[in-house]
Amino acid sequence: MVHRDQHPLGPALAHRSGHGGGDLAQQGIRNHDADGPHDDIRVAAVDHHRVLAGGGAHRACLAHGTGGQTVGAHGCELGLGAPGAQGRYQLFAQAAALPHADLVHRYVDGQLQLTTLISKLFIFCSLRTSANTADNQANSLSDQISAKISGCAAADASLRHTLAAFDDLDAIIDADPALAEYRYLLRNIRRDSKYLLSDKEEELFARMNISGASAWESLRDNLTSSVKVEYNGGVTNLSAIRNLAYDPDPAVRKSAYEAELACYDKIKDSVAFALNSIKLQVINECQVRGYASPLDKALYQSRMKRETLEALLGAMDEYMPKFWQYLRAKAKALGYENGLPWYELFAPMGKSDKKYTTQDAKDYLLNIFGGFDSQLHDMVERAFDEAWIDFYPRNGKVGGAFDCGVPSARQSRVLTNFDGAFGDIVTLAHELGHAFHDQQVFTHPLICQEYSMPVAETASTFNEVLTVTAAIQAAQDKDEKLALIESQLSDACQIICDIYSRFLFESSVFEARPQEFLDADRLCQLMLEAQKKAYGDGLDQTCLHPYMWLCKGHYYSGSLSFYNFPYAFGGLFARGLYAKYQQEGEKFVPLYKEMLHATSVNDVEDTAKIAGIDLTDKAFWRQGLQSLADEIDLFCDLVK
């Protein structure tokens, strides 16, 4: 990708894939990378440089090859023209003489023009880089755009300061129906202003980030996508070796795990420098801007209350032993007595050797989604028929999977590393869920389409639940049902146990970094400590994965920290919504789409209220966890 932050707009228009998200689907979750939430920087964080839109997390948007004409012929110099820095400074110069209402309108109009242009440019460059990380022309063009856009930061900060100071801003919005759909954005400008720096400081941050955190992130992405993995007398890539975590042969799973760990030794020191540099930049910027901590910044960017996070993590903590029970049961079924070795986390169980073509995947998903909503069905059909999806792995292509909305075309683009397993179908369902979410917010003005991290995983995970639940219900025998239930529990274990380990690890890094440089060995130590706490006695604690800090791209953003808890939020929130769908049937579908539509113009808690949910109540989160606990009991009975 242009990787979340490769430009001063932060993840705003950054690419999302193995770079930014995780990889939530592995057997059932698969593809992305064996373990963790999907690789998709779905939303990303607040555009803290304030160049594009006011207030929320700027929705990442990229596309495959569309809009190539906007980049200029043969990689020539790019000119952003009036919507860029010059237009911003002109408006700022006139601000004092303009009536407040006129300035508000002109600011909104300017944001729309600038965002429309920039999104097309970054979409093109980002996906070219995703398709081929060695595409130097795309990287060069991205750098040119970044440099030009950074020049807008100072003028934009001035305008935002000016708007935030308007005592009559609410009255202006209330008096003008044309501003109604920008209400949330404009009010967030006022709310965000306390974290805004001076004009020159904003410009300096924007310019320095290009060669700071975003450059370190690009280094890590390049190293992990190009590192050579020696395996069975040959050489392969990291994405391919991690896909072997699902191989039916336990000897292959173990040897692939060992080859993966060995390859990290080649790049660990460089990536450790990248992580240390990014995290220190985040810490320093939080201090300068006035955030109490990087976590407080992440929650603020997420438009989510700390009470909601505490309720979520508290409920998860209560149910951790149940997931450890699942892991021990799986270990025993596979012949292990001291917990499950890491390389067996995604070991297939039951009858799971069937391979699927992409046509099979299309037919399967259309059948399921057609029974839920015609709009979802028709969009998925278009995605397959109109080549929205880059399916297969290849050298130079980023690992993982992601979706990227293309607002100008009201379409999406999806990247996967399809290998034919059922989990790959689940991965497609997940990413196409993001695309369906895109469709719901496309009806907002472009600068009002960004939504926060936690709700970003709602539609994607809901699609997963639809897909896997239907498969389990259709299972004809014990082996087939076991394979499907185990696949779903694998996914759930990732968004509960592994996500919790990532949250603990990132917390420990932020705590330690001000006092020490964390070399590769120290990072491995912190990672192992987090995994031991999150996985308990469910895993063999002598066989964990010390390099998950290097493997997962979530940690390497200068503007997006703690991109972990949103996956747990999304998984459990989606299960709660699915329970409502089961209770209400067809009546639920319009409500569901209304809620998705509202995600970009509401805080997280207000969005959930549309569906009658109180996110600060631990009881809500227990519902989703209990449904998983019931499946764990069924799994344990099946493997006795």
C-alpha positions in Angstrom: 0.0 0.0 0.0 1.0 3.4 0.2 0.9 2.1 3.6 -1.3 3.8 6.0 0.9 6.8 6.5 3.2 7.2 3.6 2.0 10.7 3.2 1.2 13.5 5.5 -2.5 12.7 5.5 -1.8 9.8 7.8 -3.9 6.7 7.0 -6.4 9.0 5.5 -5.6 7.9 2.0 -3.1 5.3 2.9 -3.2 1.9 1.7 -4.4 -0.9 3.8 -3.4 -4.4 3.6 -0.8 -6.6 5.2 0.6 -3.2 6.0 -2.0 -1.8 8.1 -4.5 -4.2 9.2 -4.1 -7.6 10.5 -5.4 -10.7 9.1 -8.4 -11.9 10.7 -9.4 -14.6 8.5 -7.2 -17.5 8.7 -8.8 -20.9 8.1 -11.9 -19.2 8.6 -9.9 -16.3 8.8 -7.2 -17.1 6.6 -5.2 -15.7 3.8 -4.1 -12.6 5.3 -1.5 -14.2 7.2 -1.9 -16.9 9.7 -3.2 -15.1 12.6 -5.0 -12.1 13.5 -7.5 -9.8 12.0 -7.8 -9.0 8.4 -5.1 -6.9 6.8 -7.0 -3.9 6.0 -6.4 -0.5 7.3 -10.0 0.0 7.2 -10.6 3.5 8.4 -7.5 4.3 9.9 -7.1 7.2 12.2 -7.9 10.8 12.4 -6.2 12.8 9.8 -4.2 14.7 12.4 -2.7 17.0 9.8 -6.2 18.2 9.1 -5.7 18.5 5.4 -8.7 16.6 4.2 -11.6 16.4 6.4 -12.7 17.5 9.8 -12.7 15.3 12.6 -13.1 11.6 12.4 -10.9 8.8 11.3 -10.2 9.3 7.6 -11.4 6.3 5.7 -8.6 4.7 3.7 -9.5 4.5 0.1 -7.5 3.0 -2.7 -8.2 1.3 -6.0 -6.6 -0.9 -8.5 -5.5 1.0 -11.5 -8.5 3.4 -11.7 -7.9 7.0 -12.3 -4.5 6.5 -13.8 -4.9 9.5 -16.0 -4.9 11.8 -12.9 -1.3 11.0 -12.1 0.2 12.6 -15.2 2.0 11.2 -18.1 5.1 9.1 -17.6 5.5 10.1 -14.0 5.8 13.8 -14.6 5.6 16.4 -11.9 2.2 16.7 -10.3 0.3 19.9 -9.9 -2.5 20.1 -7.5 -3.6 23.6 -8.5 -6.1 25.8 -6.8 -7.6 23.1 -4.4 -4.1 22.7 -2.9 -1.9 24.9 -0.8 -2.5 28.1 -2.9 -6.3 27.8 -2.6 -6.0 27.2 1.1 -3.8 30.2 1.7 -6.1 32.4 -0.4 -9.1 31.4 1.6 -7.2 32.0 4.9 -6.2 35.4 3.7 -9.8 36.3 3.1 -11.2 34.7 6.2 -11.3 37.8 8.5 -13.3 39.8 5.9 -15.8 37.1 5.2 -19.1 36.6 7.1 -18.9 33.5 9.2 -21.5 31.6 7.2 -19.7 32.3 3.9 -16.4 31.1 5.3 -18.0 27.9 6.5 -19.4 27.2 3.1 -16.2 28.0 1.3 -14.2 25.8 3.7 -16.5 22.9 3.0 -16.4 23.4 -0.7 -12.6 23.6 -0.6 -12.4 20.4 1.4 -14.6 18.6 -1.1 -12.4 19.7 -4.1 -9.1 18.9 -2.4 -10.3 15.5 -1.0 -11.7 14.5 -4.4 -8.5 15.2 -6.1 -6.2 13.7 -3.5 -8.2 10.5 -3.1 -7.9 9.7 -6.8 -4.2 10.3 -6.8 -3.4 8.3 -3.7 -5.8 5.5 -4.7 -3.9 5.0 -7.9 -0.4 5.1 -6.4 -1.4 3.1 -3.4 -2.8 0.1 -5.3 0.0 0.1 -7.8 2.4 -0.3 -4.9 0.2 -3.0 -3.4 0.2 -4.9 -6.6 3.9 -4.5 -7.0 6.0 -3.3 -4.0 8.9 -2.7 -6.4 7.0 -0.2 -8.4 9.3 2.7 -8.0 7.3 5.1 -10.2 4.3 4.7 -8.0 6.4 5.3 -4.9 7.9 8.4 -6.5 4.5 9.8 -7.4 3.2 9.2 -3.9 6.1 11.1 -2.5 5.5 14.0 -4.8 1.8 14.1 -3.8 2.8 13.9 -0.1 5.2 16.8 -0.5 2.6 19.0 -2.2 -0.2 18.2 0.2 2.0 18.9 3.2 2.1 22.5 2.1 -1.6 22.7 2.9 -1.2 21.9 6.6 -0.4 25.3 7.9 -3.3 27.1 6.0 -5.7 24.3 6.9 -4.8 24.6 10.6 -5.4 28.3 10.5 -8.8 27.8 8.9 -9.8 25.1 11.4 -8.7 27.4 14.3 -10.8 30.1 12.9 -13.9 28.0 12.4 -13.5 26.4 15.9 -13.6 29.9 17.4 -16.9 30.8 15.9 -19.5 31.2 18.7 -22.2 31.1 16.2 -21.1 27.8 14.4 -24.1 25.8 15.7 -26.5 28.5 14.7 -25.0 28.7 11.2 -25.4 25.0 10.8 -29.0 25.0 12.2 -30.0 27.9 9.9 -28.8 26.4 6.7 -30.2 23.1 5.4 -27.3 22.8 3.0 -24.9 22.4 6.0 -27.0 19.7 7.8 -25.1 16.8 6.3 -21.8 18.4 7.4 -23.0 18.9 11.0 -20.9 16.1 12.5 -17.8 17.1 10.6 -18.0 20.8 11.5 -18.7 20.1 15.2 -15.7 17.8 15.3 -13.6 20.7 14.0 -14.4 22.5 17.2 -13.9 19.4 19.3 -10.6 18.6 17.7 -9.2 22.1 17.9 -7.8 21.5 21.4 -5.3 19.1 19.9 -4.4 21.3 16.9 -1.0 23.0 16.9 0.0 26.3 15.4 -0.1 26.7 11.7 3.7 26.4 11.2 3.9 23.4 13.6 1.2 21.6 11.7 3.1 22.1 8.5 6.3 21.0 10.1 4.8 17.8 11.4 3.3 17.1 8.0 6.6 17.6 6.2 8.7 15.7 8.7 6.4 12.7 8.8 7.2 12.0 5.1 10.8 11.1 6.1 9.8 10.0 9.6 7.2 7.5 10.6 5.8 6.9 7.1 9.3 6.2 5.8 10.0 3.8 8.6 6.7 2.1 7.9 7.6 1.8 4.2 10.9 0.2 5.1 9.2 -2.4 7.2 6.7 -3.1 4.5 9.4 -3.5 1.9 11.5 -5.8 4.1 8.7 -8.1 4.9 7.4 -8.3 1.4 10.8 -9.0 -0.1 12.5 -11.2 2.5 13.5 -14.5 1.1 12.4 -17.6 3.1 14.5 -20.7 2.7 12.3 -23.7 2.7 12.8 -27.3 1.6 15.9 -26.5 -0.4 14.2 -23.6 -2.2 13.2 -20.0 -1.7 9.7 -18.7 -1.1 8.1 -15.5 0.3 6.7 -14.7 3.7 3.0 -14.8 2.6 3.4 -18.2 1.0 5.2 -19.7 4.0 2.6 -18.4 6.4 -0.2 -20.0 4.4 1.3 -23.3 5.2 0.0 -22.9 8.7 -3.2 -24.5 7.2 -1.5 -27.5 5.5 -3.0 -30.8 6.5 0.5 -32.3 7.2 1.7 -31.5 10.7 5.3 -31.9 9.6 4.7 -29.1 7.0 3.1 -26.8 9.5 6.0 -27.2 11.9 8.8 -26.8 9.3 7.0 -23.8 7.8 6.8 -22.2 11.2 10.5 -22.8 11.8 11.4 -21.4 8.4 9.3 -18.3 9.0 11.0 -17.6 12.4 14.4 -18.1 10.8 13.8 -15.6 8.0 13.0 -12.8 10.5 16.6 -13.0 11.7 17.7 -11.3 8.5 15.5 -8.2 9.0 14.8 -8.0 12.7 17.3 -5.3 13.6 16.2 -3.0 10.8 12.5 -3.5 11.6 13.2 -3.0 15.3 14.7 0.4 14.5 11.6 1.2 12.5 9.3 0.3 15.4 11.3 2.2 17.9 11.4 5.3 15.8 7.6 5.2 15.0 6.6 4.7 18.6 8.8 7.4 19.9 7.4 9.8 17.3 3.9 8.9 18.4 4.8 9.5 22.1 6.4 12.8 21.3 3.5 14.0 19.2 0.9 13.0 21.8 2.8 15.1 24.4 3.0 18.1 22.1 -0.7 17.9 21.1 -1.9 17.3 24.6 -3.2 13.7 24.5 -2.8 12.0 27.9 -1.3 8.9 26.1 -1.2 7.1 22.8 -4.2 5.0 23.9 -6.2 8.1 24.8 -5.4 9.4 21.3 -6.5 6.1 19.7 -9.8 6.2 21.6 -10.3 9.8 20.7 -9.6 9.0 17.1 -12.0 6.1 17.3 -14.8 8.4 18.6 -15.1 5.8 21.4 -15.4 6.2 25.1 -12.9 4.6 27.5 -15.9 3.1 29.3 -16.7 1.2 26.2 -13.2 -0.2 25.9 -13.1 -1.2 29.6 -16.5 -3.0 29.2 -15.2 -4.8 26.1 -11.8 -5.9 27.7 -13.5 -6.7 31.0 -15.9 -9.1 29.4 -13.1 -10.6 27.3 -11.0 -11.2 30.4 -13.9 -13.1 32.0 -14.2 -15.4 29.1 -10.4 -16.0 28.4 -10.4 -19.3 30.3 -13.1 -20.6 28.0 -10.9 -20.0 25.0 -8.0 -21.7 26.7 -10.3 -24.7 27.2 -10.8 -24.7 23.4 -7.1 -24.6 22.8 -6.3 -27.4 25.2 -9.1 -29.5 23.7 -7.6 -29.0 20.2 -4.2 -29.8 21.5 -5.3 -33.0 23.1 -7.2 -34.0 19.9 -3.9 -33.5 18.0 -1.8 -35.4 20.4 -0.3 -32.7 22.6 -0.3 -32.8 26.4 1.2 -29.4 27.3 -1.1 -27.0 25.4 -1.2 -26.3 21.7 2.1 -25.4 19.9 1.9 -22.1 18.0 2.3 -23.8 14.6 -0.9 -25.8 15.3 -3.2 -22.9 15.9 -4.6 -23.2 12.4 -4.2 -27.0 12.0 -7.3 -28.2 10.1 -9.6 -30.6 11.9 -12.4 -32.7 10.6 -13.0 -32.9 6.8 -11.4 -29.7 5.6 -9.4 -30.7 2.5 -11.8 -29.5 -0.1 -10.5 -26.9 -2.5 -12.5 -24.1 -4.1 -12.1 -22.1 -7.3 -12.9 -18.5 -7.4 -16.1 -19.4 -9.3 -17.0 -21.7 -6.4 -16.4 -18.8 -4.0 -18.7 -16.5 -6.1 -21.5 -19.0 -6.3 -21.3 -19.8 -2.6 -21.3 -16.2 -1.5 -24.1 -15.1 -3.8 -26.3 -17.9 -2.5 -25.8 -16.8 1.1 -26.0 -13.1 0.6 -29.0 -13.4 -1.7 -30.9 -14.7 1.3 -30.0 -11.6 3.4 -30.2 -8.5 1.2 -30.5 -8.0 -2.6 -28.1 -5.0 -2.5 -25.4 -7.0 -0.9 -25.9 -9.8 -3.4 -25.8 -7.5 -6.4 -22.7 -5.7 -5.2 -20.8 -9.0 -4.6 -21.8 -10.2 -8.1 -20.4 -7.0 -9.6 -17.2 -7.4 -7.6 -16.6 -10.8 -9.3 -17.9 -9.9 -12.7 -16.2 -6.5 -13.1 -12.8 -7.6 -11.8 -12.8 -5.6 -8.5 -10.8 -8.5 -6.9 -7.0 -9.3 -7.2 -7.2 -12.9 -6.1 -3.9 -14.7 -6.2 -0.5 -14.4 -4.5 2.6 -13.5 -6.5 6.1 -12.2 -5.9 6.1 -8.5 -5.1 2.4 -8.4 -4.2 1.7 -7.5 -0.6 0.5 -10.2 1.7 -2.8 -10.4 3.5 -6.0 -9.0 2.2 -7.8 -5.7 2.1 -10.7 -3.8 0.7 -10.4 -0.2 -0.5 -13.3 2.0 -1.3 -13.2 4.1 -4.5 -15.5 7.0 -3.8 -15.2 8.6 -7.3 -16.5 5.4 -8.9 -18.7 4.3 -6.0 -16.9 0.9 -6.2 -14.3 -0.9 -4.2 -11.2 -2.9 -4.9 -10.3 -6.1 -3.0 -6.9 -7.7 -2.7 -6.5 -11.3 -1.4 -4.0 -14.1 -1.6 -6.5 -16.8 -2.6 -5.3 -20.4 -2.2 -8.6 -22.4 -2.5 -9.4 -23.2 1.1 -12.8 -22.5 2.7 -11.1 -19.8 4.7 -10.3 -17.9 1.5 -14.1 -17.8 0.9 -14.5 -16.4 4.4 -11.8 -13.8 3.7 -13.6 -12.7 0.6 -16.8 -12.4 2.6 -15.0 -10.3 5.1 -13.5 -7.9 2.6 -16.7 -7.7 0.6 -18.4 -6.7 3.9 -16.1 -3.7 4.0 -17.1 -3.0 0.4 -20.8 -3.2 1.4 -20.0 -0.7 4.2 -18.4 1.5 1.6 -21.7 1.4 -0.4 -23.6 2.6 2.6 -21.4 5.7 3.3 -20.9 6.6 -0.4 -24.2 8.4 -0.2 -22.6 11.0 2.2 -20.5 13.8 0.8 -16.9 12.6 0.3 -15.6 14.4 3.3 -18.3 12.8 5.5 -17.5 9.2 4.5 -14.8 8.4 7.1 -15.7 6.3 10.0 -13.7 5.2 13.1 -11.7 2.1 13.7 -14.1 0.1 15.9 -17.2 0.3 13.6 -14.9 -0.4 10.6 -15.0 -4.1 11.2 -18.8 -4.3 11.7 -20.0 -5.2 8.2 -16.9 -7.3 7.4 -17.3 -9.5 10.5 -21.1 -9.7 10.1 -20.5 -11.1 6.6 -18.2 -13.7 8.2 -20.8 -14.8 10.7 -23.4 -15.1 7.9 -21.1 -17.2 5.8 -19.8 -19.6 8.4 -23.1 -20.0 10.2 -24.7 -21.0 7.0 -21.9 -23.5 6.3 -22.3 -25.1 9.8 -26.0 -25.4 9.4 -25.6 -27.1 6.0 -22.9 -29.5 7.3 -24.0 -33.1 6.6 -21.8 -35.1 9.0 -19.7 -34.8 12.1 -16.3 -34.3 10.3 -17.7 -31.5 8.2 -19.3 -29.7 11.1 -16.1 -30.1 13.2 -14.1 -28.5 10.4 -16.4 -25.5 10.2 -16.8 -25.0 13.9 -13.1 -25.3 14.5 -12.5 -22.8 11.7 -14.9 -20.3 13.3 -13.3 -20.8 16.7 -9.9 -20.3 15.2 -11.0 -16.9 14.0 -12.7 -16.1 17.3 -9.5 -17.1 19.2 -7.6 -14.6 17.1 -9.9 -11.7 17.8 -10.1 -12.5 21.5 -6.8 -14.0 22.6 -4.4 -12.8 19.9 -5.8 -9.3 19.8 -5.6 -9.1 23.5 -1.9 -10.1 23.3 -1.3 -7.4 20.7 -3.0 -4.8 22.9 -0.8 -5.9 25.9 2.3 -5.8 23.7 1.7 -2.4 22.3 0.9 -1.0 25.7 4.2 -2.4 27.1 6.1 -0.9 24.1 4.6 2.6 24.7 5.4 2.2 28.4 9.0 1.2 28.0 10.0 3.2 24.9 10.6 6.6 26.7 13.2 5.0 28.9 14.9 2.6 26.6 15.6 1.6 23.0 13.9 -1.8 22.5 16.2 -4.0 20.4 14.9 -7.0 18.6 15.5 -9.4 21.6 13.7 -7.1 24.0 10.7 -6.8 21.6 10.6 -10.6 21.4 10.6 -10.7 25.1 7.7 -8.3 25.4 5.8 -10.2 22.7 6.2 -13.5 24.5 5.1 -12.0 27.8 1.9 -10.7 26.2 1.2 -14.0 24.5 1.6 -16.0 27.7 -0.9 -13.7 29.5 -3.4 -13.7 26.6 -3.2 -17.4 25.7 -2.7 -18.7 29.3 -2.3 -22.5 29.5 -4.1 -23.0 26.2 -0.8 -22.8 24.3 2.4 -24.6 24.9 4.3 -21.7 26.4 7.6 -23.1 25.1 6.4 -22.8 21.5 5.0 -19.3 20.9 5.8 -16.7 18.2 8.3 -14.1 19.5 8.3 -12.2 16.1 4.7 -11.3 15.9 5.7 -7.7 16.4 7.6 -7.8 13.2 5.1 -9.9 11.2 2.1 -7.7 11.9 1.9 -4.3 10.2 -0.6 -2.8 12.6 2.2 -1.5 14.9 3.9 0.6 12.2 1.8 3.6 11.8 2.7 7.1 13.0 -0.9 8.2 13.2 -2.8 5.0 14.0 -1.9 3.2 17.3 -3.7 0.3 19.0 -5.1 -1.0 15.8 -6.0 -4.2 17.6 -9.0 -3.7 19.9 -11.2 -2.7 17.0 -11.1 -6.3 15.8 -12.4 -7.6 19.1 -15.0 -4.8 19.0 -16.0 -5.7 15.5 -16.2 -9.4 16.1 -18.4 -9.2 19.2 -20.4 -6.3 17.9 -21.2 -8.2 14.7 -22.3 -11.3 16.8 -24.7 -9.1 18.7 -26.1 -7.7 15.5 -26.5 -11.2 14.1 -28.4 -12.2 17.2 -30.8 -9.3 16.5 -31.1 -10.5 12.8 -32.1 -13.9 14.0 -34.7 -12.4 16.3 -36.1 -9.9 13.9 -35.6 -11.4 10.4 -36.1 -9.2 7.4 -37.1 -6.2 9.6 -33.5 -6.0 10.8 -31.9 -5.4 7.4 -33.0 -1.8 6.8 -31.9 -1.0 10.4 -28.6 -2.6 9.8 -28.0 -0.5 6.7 -29.1 2.6 8.5 -26.6 1.9 11.2 -23.8 1.4 8.7 -24.8 4.6 7.0 -24.6 6.4 10.3 -21.1 5.2 11.2 -19.4 8.2 9.5 -21.5 10.8 11.1 -21.8 9.6 14.7 -19.6 8.5 17.6 -19.4 4.8 18.2 -21.8 4.7 21.1 -24.5 6.8 19.2 -24.2 4.5 16.2 -24.9 1.5 18.4 -27.9 3.1 19.9 -29.6 3.0 16.5 -29.7 -0.8 17.0 -30.7 -0.3 20.7 -27.3 -1.3 22.1 -25.4 0.2 25.1 -21.7 -0.4 24.4 -20.7 0.7 27.9 -22.6 -2.2 29.4 -20.5 -5.3 29.9 -23.6 -7.4 29.5 -23.8 -6.6 25.8 -20.3 -8.0 25.2 -21.0 -11.1 27.2 -23.8 -12.0 24.8 -21.4 -12.4 21.9 -18.8 -14.1 24.1 -21.4 -16.6 25.4 -22.4 -17.6 21.9 -18.7 -18.5 21.3 -18.6 -20.3 24.6 -21.5 -22.4 23.5 -19.6 -23.3 20.3 -16.6 -24.2 22.4 -18.7 -26.7 24.4 -19.9 -28.2 21.1 -16.4 -28.4 19.8 -15.2 -30.1 23.0 -18.0 -32.7 22.6 -17.1 -33.4 19.0 -13.4 -34.0 19.7 -14.0 -36.3 22.7 
